Amino acid sequence: MTRPTLGAVAIGRNEGDRLKACLRSLVPLCERVVYVDSGSGDDSVAFARSLGVAVVELDTSVPFTAARARNAGAEALLAGGDLDLVQFVDGDCRVEPGWLEAGIAALQADPGLGLVTGWRSEIHPTASVYNQMCQVDWHRPAGPITTCGGDMMVRAAAFRQVGGFDPTVIAAEDDEFCLRLGKAGWRLMRLPVQMTWHDADMTRFGQWWQRTIRNGHGFAQVGAMHPPHFKRERLRVWAYGLALPLLFLVGLFTSPWLSLAVLGLYALSLWKTWRGLRGQPMAGRQAALLTLAKIPNLLGMLTYFRRRRRGDAMHIIEYK
């Protein structure tokens, strides 16, 4: 059986040494590699070209999104000749040796698979509570899946069939793409293999807050496009981010017992979250931030609804 041909698309903006590690992990193992740059001010473009990587520099007059960057990279990659498979990876991730062969083998063995992914891990998980939260979020069970993150190996035919990523989706664009793949009849699989090493490099509360706003935007936008996806997340945001705070304020003016009851519900949520994280580093701090997260999530959801009502462009919400 002929081995499928593989190309890779890396996307980034001012990733510095993280991008260098990313491209070095791809170039020796892929037939072709394309790097898509979203207006970097560092030496990302020059470094990529020094490795012989094709570079696509996005027009800065059009709003950047990860989806737009991945589409531009795939277009340039596939225009260079026929490829069977495309590995997408974010520029702040290093690909683990052995992953590409594992992904190729899985897709070659099962023609019904449209996409495979693996495990992503943080390089420095305990450097901050925010990094540790990413580490917990990345670790998902292996097996059949409906969605995954942006590090993925996709069959080129499946990518073309669904028209790639939707460039108007600024967060959870990978979820949205995966959902369309599934609806088109393709199966998706997470392999029990280490795939990438991610460097979140989140050290400040403000970074986490902005990232969590972006997540809320994704809940609302992708949920509107593919109901009932993110239904549980949206309900929790409405309850803990809006309804309970309003009840607390009403209680301040009507009945202190109502406000105390609201605080009790938050305390219960905090305790249940902490219990689920027991054994993890900084479990208490993670639980507190996850409880608080419903507020910035709500801001992100409201941002999406405001943009949709006004017909505004869906600009990316940056946190780095």
FIPA-533118 format. One line per field, with one value per residue (C-alpha): residue number from 1; residue in one letter; chain; x, y, z. Coordinates in Angstrom, 2 decimals. Each point is the difference from the previous one (the first is absolute). Layout:
nr c(NUM,...)
rest c(A,...)
kette c(A,...)
u c(X,...)
v c(Y,...)
w c(Z,...)
This chain:
nr c(1,2,3,4,5,6,7,8,9,10,11,12,13,14,15,16,17,18,19,20,21,22,23,24,25,26,27,28,29,30,31,32,33,34,35,36,37,38,39,40,41,42,43,44,45,46,47,48,49,50,51,52,53,54,55,56,57,58,59,60,61,62,63,64,65,66,67,68,69,70,71,72,73,74,75,76,77,78,79,80,81,82,83,84,85,86,87,88,89,90,91,92,93,94,95,96,97,98,99,100,101,102,103,104,105,106,107,108,109,110,111,112,113,114,115,116,117,118,119,120,121,122,123,124,125,126,127,128,129,130,131,132,133,134,135,136,137,138,139,140,141,142,143,144,145,146,147,148,149,150,151,152,153,154,155,156,157,158,159,160,161,162,163,164,165,166,167,168,169,170,171,172,173,174,175,176,177,178,179,180,181,182,183,184,185,186,187,188,189,190,191,192,193,194,195,196,197,198,199,200,201,202,203,204,205,206,207,208,209,210,211,212,213,214,215,216,217,218,219,220,221,222,223,224,225,226,227,228,229,230,231,232,233,234,235,236,237,238,239,240,241,242,243,244,245,246,247,248,249,250,251,252,253,254,255,256,257,258,259,260,261,262,263,264,265,266,267,268,269,270,271,272,273,274,275,276,277,278,279,280,281,282,283,284,285,286,287,288,289,290,291,292,293,294,295,296,297,298,299,300,301,302,303,304,305,306,307,308,309,310,311,312,313,314,315,316,317,318,319,320)
rest c(M,T,R,P,T,L,G,A,V,A,I,G,R,N,E,G,D,R,L,K,A,C,L,R,S,L,V,P,L,C,E,R,V,V,Y,V,D,S,G,S,G,D,D,S,V,A,F,A,R,S,L,G,V,A,V,V,E,L,D,T,S,V,P,F,T,A,A,R,A,R,N,A,G,A,E,A,L,L,A,G,G,D,L,D,L,V,Q,F,V,D,G,D,C,R,V,E,P,G,W,L,E,A,G,I,A,A,L,Q,A,D,P,G,L,G,L,V,T,G,W,R,S,E,I,H,P,T,A,S,V,Y,N,Q,M,C,Q,V,D,W,H,R,P,A,G,P,I,T,T,C,G,G,D,M,M,V,R,A,A,A,F,R,Q,V,G,G,F,D,P,T,V,I,A,A,E,D,D,E,F,C,L,R,L,G,K,A,G,W,R,L,M,R,L,P,V,Q,M,T,W,H,D,A,D,M,T,R,F,G,Q,W,W,Q,R,T,I,R,N,G,H,G,F,A,Q,V,G,A,M,H,P,P,H,F,K,R,E,R,L,R,V,W,A,Y,G,L,A,L,P,L,L,F,L,V,G,L,F,T,S,P,W,L,S,L,A,V,L,G,L,Y,A,L,S,L,W,K,T,W,R,G,L,R,G,Q,P,M,A,G,R,Q,A,A,L,L,T,L,A,K,I,P,N,L,L,G,M,L,T,Y,F,R,R,R,R,R,G,D,A,M,H,I,I,E,Y,K)
kette c(A,A,A,A,A,A,A,A,A,A,A,A,A,A,A,A,A,A,A,A,A,A,A,A,A,A,A,A,A,A,A,A,A,A,A,A,A,A,A,A,A,A,A,A,A,A,A,A,A,A,A,A,A,A,A,A,A,A,A,A,A,A,A,A,A,A,A,A,A,A,A,A,A,A,A,A,A,A,A,A,A,A,A,A,A,A,A,A,A,A,A,A,A,A,A,A,A,A,A,A,A,A,A,A,A,A,A,A,A,A,A,A,A,A,A,A,A,A,A,A,A,A,A,A,A,A,A,A,A,A,A,A,A,A,A,A,A,A,A,A,A,A,A,A,A,A,A,A,A,A,A,A,A,A,A,A,A,A,A,A,A,A,A,A,A,A,A,A,A,A,A,A,A,A,A,A,A,A,A,A,A,A,A,A,A,A,A,A,A,A,A,A,A,A,A,A,A,A,A,A,A,A,A,A,A,A,A,A,A,A,A,A,A,A,A,A,A,A,A,A,A,A,A,A,A,A,A,A,A,A,A,A,A,A,A,A,A,A,A,A,A,A,A,A,A,A,A,A,A,A,A,A,A,A,A,A,A,A,A,A,A,A,A,A,A,A,A,A,A,A,A,A,A,A,A,A,A,A,A,A,A,A,A,A,A,A,A,A,A,A,A,A,A,A,A,A,A,A,A,A,A,A,A,A,A,A,A,A,A,A,A,A,A,A,A,A,A,A,A,A)
u c(0.00,1.38,0.84,-2.23,1.78,-0.02,0.35,-0.24,-1.45,1.26,-1.60,1.25,0.70,3.11,0.59,3.78,1.88,-3.25,-0.46,3.61,-0.56,-3.28,1.45,3.11,-2.25,-1.88,2.50,1.95,-3.18,-2.37,0.04,-0.86,-0.51,-1.79,0.19,-2.79,0.93,-2.60,1.93,3.00,2.48,2.77,2.19,-2.59,-0.27,3.76,0.63,-2.65,1.49,3.48,-1.27,-1.43,-3.56,-2.50,-1.45,-3.40,-0.26,-3.63,-1.39,-0.14,-3.03,-2.22,-0.73,2.27,-1.50,1.61,-2.52,0.98,3.68,-0.50,-2.01,2.68,2.65,-1.95,-0.65,3.71,0.97,-2.42,0.74,3.55,-1.12,-2.13,0.26,-2.11,0.21,0.46,1.35,-1.22,1.93,0.10,3.31,0.32,0.07,2.84,-0.94,1.02,2.28,-2.05,-3.36,0.04,0.69,-2.74,-2.52,0.89,-0.31,-3.45,-1.38,1.51,-1.54,-3.53,-1.34,-3.05,2.10,0.06,2.09,2.26,1.43,2.03,0.93,1.23,1.94,1.44,3.79,-0.04,-3.30,0.83,1.60,-3.35,-3.51,-1.11,2.42,-1.21,-3.60,1.00,1.71,-3.19,-2.11,2.24,-0.15,-3.01,-0.76,1.15,-2.56,-2.77,-0.61,-2.27,2.38,3.63,2.43,1.98,2.85,-1.40,0.84,-2.70,-0.61,0.33,-3.10,-2.05,1.37,-0.97,-3.43,-1.09,1.68,2.62,-0.39,-2.52,2.11,-2.75,0.26,2.49,-0.03,-0.77,0.47,1.51,-3.21,-2.06,2.17,-0.16,-3.78,-0.32,2.36,-2.19,-3.17,1.65,0.38,3.63,1.08,2.45,2.38,2.34,2.93,1.67,3.21,1.83,-0.45,1.22,1.61,-1.68,1.51,-2.88,2.36,-2.89,1.31,-2.49,-3.63,-0.82,1.12,-2.24,-2.93,0.27,0.38,-3.11,-1.94,1.05,-1.25,-3.39,-0.14,0.63,-2.77,-2.50,1.15,0.56,-3.04,-2.13,1.42,-0.25,-2.63,0.08,3.82,1.26,-3.55,1.14,2.76,-2.41,-2.57,2.64,1.15,-3.55,-0.59,3.28,1.06,-3.31,-3.00,1.66,1.86,-3.31,-1.74,2.81,-0.52,-3.76,0.58,2.05,-3.08,-2.73,1.16,3.51,-0.92,-0.27,3.51,1.30,-1.67,1.72,3.37,-0.76,-0.54,3.32,1.69,-1.52,1.17,3.48,0.14,-1.19,2.57,2.77,-1.02,0.30,3.49,1.35,3.53,0.70,2.54,-1.65,-3.43,-1.51,1.14,-1.18,-3.42,-0.29,0.87,-2.37,-2.80,0.87,0.30,-3.74,0.28,2.54,-1.78,-3.18,1.85,1.19,-3.49,-1.46,2.77,-1.03,-3.70,0.78,2.18,-2.64,-2.77,2.06,1.44,3.55,3.00,1.00,3.40,2.32,0.30,3.71,1.44,3.76)
v c(0.00,3.41,2.26,3.13,3.28,2.57,3.75,2.35,3.43,2.00,3.31,2.70,3.56,1.11,-3.50,0.40,-3.09,-1.96,0.28,-1.03,-3.18,-0.60,0.26,-2.01,-2.84,-0.02,0.68,-3.30,-2.12,1.71,0.19,3.70,2.50,3.36,2.66,2.60,3.23,2.37,3.27,-0.97,2.68,-2.47,-2.15,-2.74,0.42,0.18,-3.04,-2.08,0.84,-0.88,-3.56,-0.16,0.31,1.71,3.11,1.61,3.51,0.89,3.34,2.13,1.96,-3.06,-1.17,-2.82,-3.29,-3.40,-1.44,2.49,-0.77,-3.77,0.32,2.17,-2.51,-2.95,1.80,0.70,-3.50,-1.85,2.31,-1.32,-3.45,-2.86,-0.90,-2.57,1.36,3.37,0.47,3.26,1.32,3.27,1.82,-0.22,-3.82,-2.44,-3.28,-3.11,-2.40,-2.99,1.78,0.60,-3.67,-1.07,2.36,-1.09,-3.67,0.51,1.89,-2.47,-2.95,1.45,1.82,1.15,2.13,3.63,1.28,-1.25,1.85,-0.99,1.34,3.55,0.85,3.16,0.39,1.86,-0.99,1.20,3.29,1.68,-0.99,1.08,-2.42,-2.75,0.69,-0.46,-3.28,-1.32,1.18,-1.64,-3.51,-1.75,-3.73,-1.83,-1.51,1.29,3.75,2.66,2.97,0.78,2.88,1.62,-2.55,-2.66,-2.18,0.22,-1.94,2.50,-1.36,0.54,3.52,0.89,-1.62,2.21,3.15,0.32,2.19,2.82,3.19,1.97,-2.20,1.59,-2.60,-3.74,0.07,-3.47,-1.25,1.52,-1.64,-3.39,0.17,0.53,-2.89,-2.26,1.17,-0.76,-3.63,-0.09,-1.52,1.68,-1.72,0.97,-2.39,-0.93,1.62,3.15,2.45,3.50,1.99,3.36,3.08,2.07,2.42,1.54,1.77,2.80,0.07,2.38,-2.56,-2.65,2.44,0.90,-3.65,-0.85,2.81,-1.52,-3.41,1.51,1.52,-3.48,-1.52,2.46,0.10,-3.72,-0.84,2.17,-1.71,-3.57,-0.35,-1.68,0.14,1.88,-0.03,-1.03,2.62,2.75,-0.98,0.10,3.43,1.37,-1.47,0.78,3.01,1.87,-1.42,-0.65,3.35,1.77,-1.99,0.91,3.70,-0.32,-1.69,2.93,2.20,-2.50,-2.96,-0.74,-3.68,0.05,1.40,-2.57,-2.77,1.21,0.01,-3.52,-1.15,1.50,-1.68,-3.33,0.44,0.89,-3.07,-2.37,1.42,-0.32,-3.58,-0.87,1.49,-1.60,-1.25,2.64,2.76,3.22,-1.67,2.67,2.87,-1.81,-0.57,3.66,1.16,-2.49,1.27,3.59,-0.87,0.30,3.80,0.47,-2.80,2.10,3.06,-2.04,-1.29,3.48,1.27,-2.56,0.88,3.72,-0.55,-2.19,2.53,2.85,-2.02,0.72,-2.05,-2.78,1.33,-2.31,0.43,-0.21,-0.97,-0.15)
w c(0.00,-1.00,2.94,0.04,-0.65,2.81,0.13,2.98,0.70,2.97,0.96,2.33,0.94,1.92,1.36,0.15,1.19,0.22,-3.76,-0.59,2.00,-1.82,-3.51,0.86,1.17,-3.33,-2.78,0.11,-0.06,-2.46,-3.79,0.23,2.82,-0.19,2.70,0.12,1.73,1.45,0.09,2.13,0.99,0.88,-2.26,-0.50,-3.77,-0.56,2.15,-1.77,-3.37,1.26,0.51,-3.51,1.29,-2.28,1.65,-0.39,1.47,0.61,-1.14,3.16,-1.27,0.53,3.59,1.10,1.12,0.51,-2.46,-2.68,0.55,-0.20,-3.21,-1.59,1.00,-1.33,-3.28,-0.47,1.09,-2.27,-2.94,0.03,-1.13,1.17,3.67,1.78,3.54,1.70,3.52,1.54,2.97,1.91,-0.01,3.79,-0.16,-0.63,-1.69,1.90,-1.92,-1.06,-0.17,-3.74,-0.74,2.44,-1.60,-3.54,0.96,1.55,-2.99,-2.46,1.84,0.15,-3.10,2.00,2.30,-1.05,2.89,2.76,2.95,3.04,3.40,0.49,3.16,1.49,-0.02,3.33,1.65,3.50,-1.02,0.75,0.99,-3.48,-1.67,2.31,-0.98,-3.64,0.89,1.61,-2.93,-2.62,1.45,-1.50,-0.37,-3.11,-2.35,-2.30,0.37,-1.43,0.35,0.80,0.22,-2.80,-0.04,-2.33,-2.99,-2.66,-3.18,-2.86,-1.73,3.16,0.43,-3.57,0.32,2.90,-1.33,2.72,3.06,0.30,0.13,1.76,3.13,2.38,2.79,0.01,-3.76,0.34,1.67,-2.81,-2.67,1.71,0.30,-3.74,-0.66,2.11,-1.73,-3.35,1.05,1.11,3.30,2.37,2.40,2.83,0.08,3.33,-1.18,1.11,-2.88,0.90,2.79,0.53,1.61,1.32,1.72,1.96,3.06,0.60,1.11,-2.85,-2.58,1.53,0.18,-3.71,-0.98,1.99,-1.68,-3.33,1.13,0.79,-3.47,-1.39,2.14,-1.44,-3.63,-0.57,2.14,-2.27,-3.10,1.31,2.71,2.46,0.07,3.09,1.40,3.48,0.00,-1.02,2.63,2.73,-1.15,0.02,3.46,1.77,-2.03,-0.18,1.88,3.35,0.12,-0.72,2.75,2.39,-0.73,0.39,3.34,1.24,-0.30,0.85,2.08,1.31,0.00,-3.78,-0.33,2.48,-1.99,-3.15,1.76,1.17,-3.59,-1.04,2.95,-1.01,-3.59,1.22,2.25,-2.74,-2.42,2.58,0.74,-3.68,-0.10,3.17,-0.56,-2.63,0.72,1.21,0.10,2.25,-2.20,-3.11,1.55,0.97,-3.51,-1.62,2.24,-0.90,-3.70,-0.58,0.22,-2.85,-1.90,0.22,-1.29,-2.98,-0.74,0.20,-2.29,-2.61,0.27,-0.29,-3.06,-1.66,0.65,-1.43,-2.88,1.23,-1.06,2.39,1.04,1.87,3.78,0.81,3.35,-0.70)
